[in-house]
């Protein structure tokens, strides 16, 4: 955000992005097993980080995860809120890459470190801990494949949204900044 105060427009946009994350994470998702799901739930989190910075991106990730757990049979576990938090914060911290020059690869770079450390490593370890049916290495391999695919798709969607200039038309992004 360019100024220190949160505007109503910013707050409404962040709430809509958190709601979109809930829908994408819980209702539009192929889930081959309780521990593997293919979704584009990170798109609103990445967008929040890129548009409004690390604090806003992290908040959308955590709020979306917490609210989404109300619609899940698995309940809420704060250790699983770390990856969406990291994705939003990382996208916010690295948004200068996209502000400098928009490209698919730069969009991918804004959240890839968080996916590798949070969604793949952190969550694989905790899934192995909680669901002892598989080893950490099994979860690591399965989730690395899962997030390799979904990260490429997420980057494509986010890149397409920014390339379409929809955020500029809404007054949320200035491509010259």
C-alpha positions in Angstrom: 0.0 0.0 0.0 1.3 3.4 -0.8 0.1 5.0 2.4 0.0 3.9 6.0 -3.8 3.9 6.3 -6.1 1.2 5.2 -8.8 2.5 2.9 -12.3 1.0 2.7 -11.5 0.0 -0.9 -8.4 -1.9 0.3 -10.3 -3.6 3.1 -13.1 -4.7 0.8 -10.7 -5.9 -1.8 -8.8 -8.0 0.8 -12.0 -9.4 2.1 -13.1 -10.4 -1.4 -9.7 -12.0 -2.1 -9.9 -14.0 1.2 -13.4 -15.1 0.2 -12.1 -16.2 -3.2 -9.4 -18.1 -1.5 -11.9 -20.0 0.6 -14.0 -20.9 -2.5 -11.0 -22.0 -4.5 -9.5 -24.0 -1.7 -12.6 -25.8 -0.4 -15.1 -26.0 -3.2 -13.3 -26.1 -6.5 -10.6 -28.7 -5.8 -9.7 -32.1 -7.0 -8.6 -34.0 -3.9 -7.2 -37.5 -4.7 -6.4 -38.1 -1.0 -6.9 -36.4 2.3 -3.3 -35.1 2.1 -3.1 -34.1 -1.6 -5.2 -31.5 -3.4 -4.8 -29.7 -6.6 -6.1 -26.2 -6.4 -5.5 -22.6 -7.4 -6.2 -21.3 -3.9 -2.9 -19.4 -3.8 -4.0 -17.0 -6.6 -5.9 -14.6 -4.4 -3.2 -14.7 -1.8 -0.5 -13.9 -4.4 -2.6 -11.1 -5.8 -3.1 -9.6 -2.3 0.6 -9.7 -1.7 1.5 -8.2 -5.1 -1.2 -5.4 -4.8 -1.0 -4.5 -1.2 2.3 -5.8 0.3 3.4 -8.6 2.6 1.2 -7.8 5.6 -2.0 -7.8 3.4 -0.9 -10.9 1.5 -0.2 -12.8 4.8 -3.5 -11.7 6.3 -5.4 -12.9 3.2 -3.6 -16.3 3.5 -4.3 -16.8 7.2 -7.9 -15.5 7.1 -8.7 -17.5 4.0 -7.2 -20.7 5.6 -9.0 -20.2 9.0 -12.4 -19.4 7.4 -12.0 -22.2 4.9 -11.5 -24.7 7.8 -15.0 -24.0 8.9 -16.1 -25.8 5.7 -13.7 -28.7 6.1 -14.0 -32.0 7.8 -10.4 -31.7 9.0 -10.7 -28.7 11.3 -8.2 -25.9 11.9 -4.6 -26.5 12.7 -2.3 -23.4 12.9 0.7 -25.3 11.6 -1.0 -25.6 8.2 -1.7 -21.8 8.1 2.1 -21.2 7.8 2.3 -21.9 4.0 -0.5 -19.5 2.9 0.9 -16.9 5.3 4.4 -17.4 3.7 3.0 -17.2 0.1 1.3 -13.9 0.8 4.3 -12.4 2.6 6.7 -13.6 0.0 4.6 -12.2 -2.9 4.4 -8.9 -1.1 8.2 -8.8 -0.3 9.1 -9.7 -3.9 6.5 -7.6 -5.7 9.2 -5.2 -6.8 10.0 -7.9 -9.4 6.6 -7.5 -11.0 6.5 -3.8 -10.6 9.8 -3.5 -12.4 8.7 -5.7 -15.4 5.7 -8.0 -15.7 6.6 -11.5 -16.9 5.3 -15.0 -16.2 8.7 -15.9 -14.8 8.8 -12.9 -12.5 5.3 -13.7 -11.2 6.4 -17.2 -10.5 9.5 -16.0 -8.6 7.4 -13.9 -6.3 5.9 -16.9 -4.5 8.1 -19.9 -5.4 10.4 -19.6 -2.4 7.4 -19.7 -0.1 5.9 -22.7 -1.9 9.2 -24.6 -1.7 9.8 -23.9 2.0 6.2 -23.8 3.2 3.9 -25.9 1.1 6.5 -28.5 0.2 9.0 -28.8 3.1 7.1 -27.5 6.1 3.7 -29.1 5.3 5.3 -32.4 4.2 7.0 -32.7 7.5 3.8 -31.9 9.5 1.7 -34.2 7.3 4.1 -37.0 8.0 4.0 -36.2 11.7 0.1 -36.1 11.9 -0.6 -38.8 9.3 2.0 -41.4 10.1 0.7 -43.6 7.3 3.4 -42.3 5.0 7.0 -41.1 5.5 8.3 -37.5 5.2 10.1 -38.5 1.9 6.8 -39.9 0.5 5.0 -36.6 1.3 7.9 -34.6 0.0 7.9 -36.3 -3.4 4.1 -36.2 -3.8 3.8 -32.6 -2.7 6.8 -31.5 -4.8 5.0 -32.9 -7.9 1.7 -31.4 -6.8 3.1 -27.9 -6.2 5.2 -28.0 -9.3 2.0 -28.3 -11.3 -0.1 -25.9 -9.3 2.6 -23.3 -9.1 2.9 -23.1 -12.9 -0.9 -22.8 -13.2 -1.1 -20.2 -10.4 1.7 -18.1 -12.0 -0.2 -18.3 -15.3 -3.5 -17.1 -13.8 -1.8 -14.3 -11.9 0.2 -13.2 -14.9 -2.9 -13.3 -17.0 -4.8 -11.1 -14.5 -2.0 -8.5 -14.4 -1.5 -8.7 -18.1 -5.2 -8.0 -18.7 -4.7 -4.8 -16.7 -7.9 -5.5 -14.7 -6.2 -4.2 -11.5 -5.2 -1.0 -13.3 -8.8 -0.5 -14.4 -9.9 -1.0 -10.8 -7.4 1.5 -9.6 -5.5 -1.1 -7.6 -2.3 -1.3 -9.5 -0.1 1.2 -11.4 2.1 -0.6 -13.9 4.4 2.5 -14.0 5.3 2.3 -10.3 
